[in-house]
Amino acid sequence: MGWKKVKIEEWLHFVSILEKTGGVYTYKPMWSFRGQADSSWTLRPTLTRKLKSKKTVNLENAKNLEQQLLAEFSTGFPAISQSSPKDYVTYQRLRWLTFLQHYGGPTRLLDWSDSPFVAMYFACENEFKKDGVVFCFADSIFLAEQRKNNNHVKLKSEEELLWSAQTSEVYQITTNFQNIRCLSQMGTFTFSTSPFDDHDDLIPKVFINVTEPERFCTKLIIPASLKLEFLSRLSVMGISSATLFPGEEGFGRSFNIAADLILETEKLINSHGASRMVDDSMFKGGKRTHDMEKKST
């Protein structure tokens, strides 16, 4: 089995899928979402990408590289951080990995979000000539199946799994030691016990014994033609680089998309006129909403 593909037709289509999916709007969401700007990209962590580009690297080399990078990062980061170095004394390796991931370093972690709208932002933020994708999987079912599939094994800690496991499996990290970026993005992570494996191959295998497993692993394809519209909607909802990457970097980064949205708005005004554009969009929005209501009754 693999991922069920659904092509999104418009914003209301995306919202209607979320409305029909149980556990999206609960206090603790039961789904995880990840957006990627090119639908052809696999779910491949940054460290995995580097390792696969070097055909001669073996598992021992990979582990040594990962641990060396982590040791150097955990030594250097407190020196340049605004926090006191003593704040980092009790940090374990897994916590350092999440920091390295969020500050752009290569790790075997893959970012996910509890929010489908955050994932949609990352599916649309660039590659405007290519379709984007939002991956969705039911993490509540994922965790339950994982426990059943491993009921003959004493589950190890996440840290032991990172460096000791001999099999190739995927796990989800639900941490309570998140940094400000992770909190802003409602972030979680998946990681593989092998640093060479893509997660889009491993995640569906967890659902292999579930009835209709395709219900719990879905790829929402976002047409390139809808990306700027969706970014505009997300911006009004308060989802942008400025909010997802708090600080100067995110604020500056947000102007890249702002420039595209301004140019797109000016193009529409020049083509239709401001008053005509507003009138048309209100009419079409109302018509689509009415049509959706008729279909649901």
N, C-alpha and C positions, 0 to 999 in steps of 0.2 A: 504494500500500500504506500501511498505518498500523500501529497497535499491536495485537497480539493481546490480547484481554481474557480474564482468568481470574478467576472469583469464588472467593475463599478461603472454605472451609466451616468450618474449625477450625484450631487451631495445628498439628496433625500434618499436615494438608493442605499448609500452607505449608512445613513442614520437608521433606515428601516431594518437593515441587517442587524445592527446593534440592538435595536428595540426587540427583535425576535430572538435574540441570543440571551439565554438566562445567565445571570451572574456577572453581567458587565457593569451594572450600576449599583451593585451591592457595596456595603461599607468596605469589605475586603473583597475586591474583584476576584472572580474565579477564572479569569482568562489572562494570558500574557500576550502582548503585541510588540511587533518590531517592524519598523518601516525602513525600506531601502529604496534609493532613488532609481535604481535600475532593476527591473523585474527579472533580468537574466542572471543577476548575481546570486551566488549560493550563500547559505548561512555559514560564513567562514570567518572565524576570529582572526585578528591581525597577526598574532604569532603563527597561527596555522598557515596563513598566506605566505609569510616569510619562509617558513620551513619547507613548504611545497615548492617554492621557487628554487630551492637548493636540493637537487635530487640525491646528493650524497649524504645528507644528514640522517642519522639513525636516532632511535629513541633515547639512547644515552646522551648523545650530543644535544638533543632537544631539551632534555631535563637540565643538563648542565648550563645551557644558555639561559633558560628560564630562571634558574636559581641565581645565576650571576647578575642578570638584569635586575632582579628583585632585590638582591643584596645591595647593589649600588644605588638603586632608587631609594630604598628605605634608609640608607646612610645619608644621602645627599638632600633628600626632600626636607627634613626638619630644619636644615641649615638655612634654607631659603623661604620657608613657610613663615607666615605672620604669627602662627601659634608658637607657644613655648615648646622647645625640644622635648621637655619632660612629658608633654601630652602624648607623645608617640611611643613612650617606653614600653607600654603593655601591648602594643599592636602585634597581632599575629600575621603570618604570611598571607592568609586569605584576605585580611583587611588591606594589606599593602597592595595586593593584586587589584582590588577594586579602585584604589587611588590611582595606581599606574594606568588602569584602563580609562578612567575618566579624564586623565590629563594627557591622553594621546599616545601612551606607550604600548608596545606590542604584548598582548597577553592571550591566553587561551579562553578568556571570558568573552561572552557575547551579551551585549546590552539588550534588555527587554523593558517594557513599561506596562504598568497596570492600566494605563490610559490609551484607548484606541486613537484619541485625538493627538496625543504626543507622537505616537507611531506614524500617524498620517502626516504630521509635519515633516518627519525625516524621509518619508516616501516622496515628498513633493519639493524639498528644499533646493534641489539642483537637478542636473541632467534633464533639462526641460524638453529635449527632443526625444526622450525615451520614457516608456511607461515605467511607473514606480510600482511598488508592491508593499502591502501590509501583511505580514505573517501573523497568524493567530493560532494559539493552541490553548486548550482547556487545562490550565495548570492544576486545578483541583483534582480532575480525573488523572492527570499525569502523575501527580504525587501518590494518589491511591494505587494506581497500577504499578508504579515503581516499587512500592512497599510489597505488593503481592508478588511481583516478579523476582524480588530479592528475599522472599520469606525464608529461603533456605540458607541465607547468608546473614551473619551478624553485620548490620550496616555500620560502616566506619564513619568517623567524622569527615567533614568536607575536606579538611586539610590532609588527612591520610589518603583520601581518594585522589587528590591532586597529584600526589607524588609516589603512591605505593601501588595503585591498582594495576593489574595485569590485563584486564579485559577492557573492551572499548564500549563505554556506556556514557550517557548524557545525564546530568543532574542539574537541578535548579537550586540556586543559592537565594535563600530568603534571609537577608541580613538585617540586623538592627544596629549596624554601625555605619550608616550611610553618611556620605558627605553632602554638602549643599547642592551639588549638581545632581546627585542621585535622587535626592529628595525632590528637587524641582521637576525632574523628569519622571517621578514615580517609578524609579528604576529597580529592576531585579536583574539577575544574570543566569545564564546557563553556562556550564562548562563540561567538557568531555574528559574522561579519564585518559584518553590518548590525545596529545596535542596535535596530531596529524588529521583528525577527523572533522568533516563538515557536519554541522548540527542539523541541516535539513535532511540528511540521511538517517540520523539517529533518533530524532524526536518522534517521527511517526511509528517507529518500531516499539515504542513504549505502549502504544495503543492497540497492538496487534491482537490482543484477546478481548477487546471491547466490541460490543455489537455496533455496527455501522461506525467504524473508527473514523471515517472521513468527516463525520460531524464535528470532530474535535481537533482537526488539523486543517486549516483553511488558508489559502493565499488570495487576498483581495488585490486584483490588478487595477492600478490607477492609470488611466490613459494620460499620455503626456499633455493632451489638449486641456485637461482639467486641473493641472497642477497649480497654475497661478490663481485660478478661482478658489481652489481649496485653501491655498495659503492666505488669501485675503479673508476668507471666513474664519480661519484659525486665528489670524491676527486680531480680529474683532473679539474672539473668545479669550484673548490674552495669552495665546500660545505663539511664541516667536523665539528667535535666538536670544533676545534680551532677557526673556523669562526662563528659558531652558538652560542658559549658560550665564548665571548671575555674575555681574561684574563688568569690567571695562571691555573684555574680549567679546562677550556675548552682545553687549550694547553696540559695539562697532560692527560686528558681524551681521546684525539685524538690518543694517543699511544696504547690504547687498540685495536682499529680497525687496526691501522698501523701494529701491530704485526700479526693479522690474515691475512692481505693482503700480508705481507712479506712471511709468511709461505705458503700461497696458491700459490704465484708466484714461490717460490722455488720448490714446489711440481710439478708444471707444467713444469718447466725447467728440473727437474730430469726425468720427464716422457717423454718429447718430445725433449729436447734440445732447447736452446735459439733461434737459427736461425730458426729451424723448427716451433717453436711456433709463432714467428713473421710472417713468411711467411704464415702459415695456417690462422692466425687470420686476416691478410690483405686480403687474398683471400676470406675467408668466409664473412668478412664484406662487401667486394665489391659485392659478389654474392647476399647477402641479400638485399643490397641497390638496385641492379639491379632488383631483383624480385619485390621489393616494387614498383619501378617505373613502371614496366610492369603492375602490378595489378591496378595502379591508372589511366592508360591511357585507 
